[in-house]
């Protein structure tokens, strides 16, 4: 394939990926995030920009969903209110917009996004299958969702990111993410890698993979809303995500523990697919559609 053909393929892949991740409004939202002038929550040199701007986030996002599902109350909220089964791409687009607007967007947009999410959280409440009540605005539950995400994003970046962070930058990433977490309502989020690991360990007595969590793992890994050849790279992403989970998280979800395979074939597959995504996205996402007045 000649260079023009290769570039055309690259552009098609980038457009397809961007549409899946950002949704129908993605191009316009991207322009608002990146092209709007004004101060940002995080400077260009901050570690959170490095982590959240890398293709390894695809692996980290899947790992985060699997890990988060281990908390019965978090899982009850997802199953009852998120609509992830009926509209998984919509949920992905909303999550990616939250991450992009708070990480890269102007401070006004970041705060607007946080305010909207807190408003949604105020109405998400119910009763879990075990009879306990839950509320998305509960700081303790918010913290579990936060630390599961940040741990997953950081581990995925260290395994599959284009550049690895040193110890100081890893601590900086956790501290950057803590700033966003506090804005969302998390009380005293961890601000270092060691504190993050200790906080996750402190939640382990509360974790238990019920039927809903195992069903979520099955849906995410074996029944993705994709067809044909698209399932192949997705399967590599899924295997890479599972490969980064600790054994204590895999067993309750019915996922295999294969340390030797994870260190060899799974790691190679993860690098191939994240490198491919990085290559495709380097061509840039599509520009916003022109308006009638344009």
C-alpha positions in Angstrom: 0.0 0.0 0.0 1.4 3.4 -1.1 1.7 6.4 1.3 -1.6 8.0 0.1 -3.4 4.7 0.6 -1.8 4.3 4.1 -2.8 7.8 5.1 -6.3 7.3 3.9 -6.5 4.1 6.0 -5.1 6.0 9.0 -7.7 8.7 8.6 -10.5 6.2 8.4 -9.3 4.4 11.5 -8.9 7.7 13.4 -12.4 8.8 12.4 -13.9 5.5 13.5 -12.2 5.5 16.8 -13.0 9.1 17.5 -16.7 8.6 16.7 -16.8 5.6 19.1 -15.0 7.3 21.9 -16.4 10.9 21.6 -19.8 10.3 20.1 -21.7 12.3 17.6 -21.0 15.6 19.3 -17.3 14.8 19.7 -15.8 17.1 17.1 -17.6 20.2 18.4 -16.8 19.3 22.0 -13.1 18.8 21.1 -12.9 22.3 19.6 -14.4 23.8 22.8 -12.0 21.8 25.0 -8.8 22.5 23.0 -9.5 25.7 21.1 -11.1 27.9 23.8 -8.7 30.3 25.4 -8.4 30.7 29.1 -6.6 29.2 32.1 -6.7 25.4 32.6 -6.8 23.3 35.8 -3.5 21.7 34.7 -0.5 23.1 32.9 0.9 21.4 29.8 3.7 19.9 31.9 1.4 18.0 34.3 1.5 14.2 34.4 -2.3 14.0 34.2 -2.1 15.3 30.6 0.5 12.7 29.7 -1.6 9.8 31.1 -5.0 10.9 29.9 -3.8 11.8 26.4 -2.3 8.4 25.6 -3.8 5.3 23.9 -3.1 3.2 27.0 -6.3 4.8 28.4 -8.3 2.2 26.3 -6.8 -0.6 28.4 -7.1 1.4 31.6 -10.7 2.2 31.0 -11.7 -1.5 30.6 -9.6 -2.4 33.7 -11.3 0.3 35.7 -14.8 -0.9 34.8 -13.9 -4.5 35.8 -12.3 -3.3 39.1 -15.2 -0.9 40.0 -17.8 -3.7 39.5 -16.3 -5.5 42.6 -18.0 -3.0 44.9 -21.6 -4.2 45.3 -23.0 -0.7 45.8 -21.1 0.8 42.9 -22.3 -2.1 40.7 -25.9 -1.5 41.8 -25.7 2.1 40.8 -24.2 1.2 37.4 -26.8 -1.6 36.8 -29.7 0.6 37.8 -28.9 4.0 36.4 -26.0 4.1 33.8 -27.6 2.3 30.9 -24.3 0.8 30.0 -25.9 -2.2 28.3 -28.4 -0.3 26.3 -26.0 2.5 25.3 -22.4 1.5 26.0 -21.0 3.9 23.5 -23.0 6.8 25.0 -21.6 6.0 28.4 -18.1 5.9 26.9 -18.6 9.2 25.2 -19.8 10.8 28.5 -16.8 9.5 30.4 -14.3 10.6 27.8 -15.8 14.0 27.7 -15.5 14.3 31.5 -11.9 13.2 31.4 -11.0 15.5 28.5 -12.8 18.6 29.7 -11.3 18.4 33.2 -7.8 17.5 32.0 -7.4 19.7 29.0 -10.3 22.1 28.9 -10.5 25.7 30.2 -11.2 26.0 33.9 -14.7 27.3 33.3 -15.7 24.2 31.2 -14.1 21.9 33.7 -16.1 23.4 36.5 -19.3 23.3 34.4 -18.7 19.6 33.7 -18.2 18.9 37.4 -21.3 20.8 38.4 -23.4 18.9 35.9 -22.1 15.5 37.1 -22.8 16.4 40.7 -26.3 17.3 39.7 -26.8 13.9 38.1 -25.3 12.2 41.1 -27.7 13.9 43.4 -30.6 11.9 41.8 -28.9 8.5 41.5 -29.9 6.5 44.6 -31.6 3.2 45.3 -31.4 -0.1 47.0 -28.8 -2.8 46.1 -29.9 -6.5 45.8 -28.5 -7.1 49.3 -30.9 -4.6 50.8 -28.4 -1.8 51.4 -29.1 1.7 50.1 -26.7 3.5 47.9 -26.3 7.1 46.6 -23.9 8.2 43.8 -23.1 11.3 45.8 -21.8 9.2 48.8 -18.2 10.4 49.2 -17.1 6.9 50.2 -18.6 5.3 47.1 -17.3 8.2 44.9 -13.8 7.5 46.3 -13.9 3.8 45.3 -14.9 4.8 41.7 -12.1 7.3 41.7 -9.3 5.2 43.0 -10.3 2.2 40.8 -10.0 4.5 37.8 -6.8 6.2 38.7 -5.1 3.0 39.6 -6.2 1.5 36.3 -5.1 4.4 34.2 -1.7 4.6 35.9 -1.0 0.9 35.6 -2.1 0.8 32.0 0.1 3.8 31.2 3.1 2.2 32.8 2.6 -1.0 30.9 1.4 0.4 27.5 2.0 4.2 27.4 4.4 5.8 24.9 6.6 6.9 27.8 6.8 5.6 31.4 6.5 8.0 34.3 9.1 8.1 37.0 8.2 7.9 40.7 7.8 11.7 41.1 5.6 11.9 38.0 3.5 9.0 39.2 2.9 10.7 42.5 2.2 13.9 40.5 -0.5 12.1 38.5 -2.3 10.8 41.6 -2.1 14.3 43.1 -3.5 15.9 39.9 -6.4 13.4 39.8 -7.1 14.1 43.5 -7.8 17.7 42.6 -10.6 16.6 40.2 -11.8 14.0 42.8 -12.2 16.7 45.5 -14.2 18.8 43.1 -16.6 15.8 42.5 -17.1 15.4 46.3 -14.4 12.9 47.3 -13.1 13.6 50.8 -9.3 13.3 51.3 -8.4 11.4 48.1 -4.9 9.9 48.0 -2.2 12.1 46.6 0.7 9.7 46.0 1.1 6.3 44.5 1.8 4.6 47.8 -1.3 6.3 49.4 -3.4 5.1 46.4 -2.3 1.5 46.9 -3.0 1.7 50.6 -6.5 3.1 49.9 -7.4 0.4 47.5 -6.3 -2.2 50.0 -8.5 -0.6 52.6 -11.6 -1.2 50.4 -10.9 -4.9 49.9 -13.2 -6.1 52.8 -16.1 -4.3 51.1 -15.6 -6.0 47.7 -17.6 -8.9 46.5 -18.3 -10.0 42.9 -22.0 -10.8 42.8 -24.0 -12.0 39.8 -24.2 -8.4 38.3 -20.4 -8.0 38.5 -19.8 -11.3 36.7 -22.4 -10.4 34.1 -20.7 -7.1 33.5 -17.3 -8.8 33.0 -18.9 -11.2 30.6 -20.5 -8.4 28.7 -17.3 -6.3 28.5 -15.0 -9.1 27.5 -17.1 -11.6 25.6 -20.2 -9.7 24.3 -18.9 -6.3 23.2 -21.2 -4.2 20.9 -18.9 -4.7 18.0 -19.0 -6.8 14.8 -16.6 -8.5 12.5 -12.9 -7.7 12.5 -13.3 -4.9 15.1 -13.7 -7.6 17.8 -10.0 -8.7 17.3 -8.3 -5.5 18.5 -11.0 -5.2 21.2 -10.2 -8.8 22.4 -6.5 -7.7 22.7 -7.5 -4.7 24.7 -9.7 -6.9 27.0 -6.9 -9.4 27.5 -4.5 -6.6 28.3 -6.9 -5.1 30.9 -7.5 -8.4 32.6 -3.7 -9.0 32.6 -3.3 -5.9 34.7 -5.8 -6.9 37.4 -4.5 -8.5 40.6 -5.4 -12.1 41.3 -7.7 -11.1 44.2 -9.8 -9.1 41.6 -9.8 -11.8 38.9 -11.0 -14.8 40.9 -14.4 -13.3 42.1 -15.1 -12.2 38.5 -14.3 -15.7 37.1 -11.4 -14.4 35.1 -8.3 -16.6 34.6 -5.0 -16.0 36.4 -2.2 -16.7 33.9 0.9 -14.8 35.0 3.2 -16.3 32.4 0.9 -15.7 29.6 0.2 -12.2 30.8 3.9 -11.4 30.8 4.4 -12.7 27.2 1.6 -13.0 24.6 -0.9 -10.7 26.4 1.6 -8.0 26.9 2.7 -8.2 23.2 -0.9 -8.1 22.1 -1.6 -5.1 24.3 1.4 -3.2 22.9 0.4 -4.0 19.3 -3.1 -2.7 19.7 -2.2 0.4 21.7 0.5 1.3 19.3 -2.0 0.9 16.4 -4.5 3.2 18.1 -1.7 5.7 18.8 -0.6 5.6 15.1 -4.2 6.1 13.9 -5.0 8.9 16.2 -1.8 10.8 15.4 -3.5 11.8 12.1 -6.0 13.8 14.2 -9.7 13.6 14.7 -12.2 15.0 12.2 -12.8 18.7 12.3 -16.3 20.0 13.4 -18.8 20.0 10.6 -19.4 23.5 9.1 -22.5 25.3 10.2 -25.1 26.7 7.8 -23.5 30.1 8.2 -20.0 28.9 7.6 
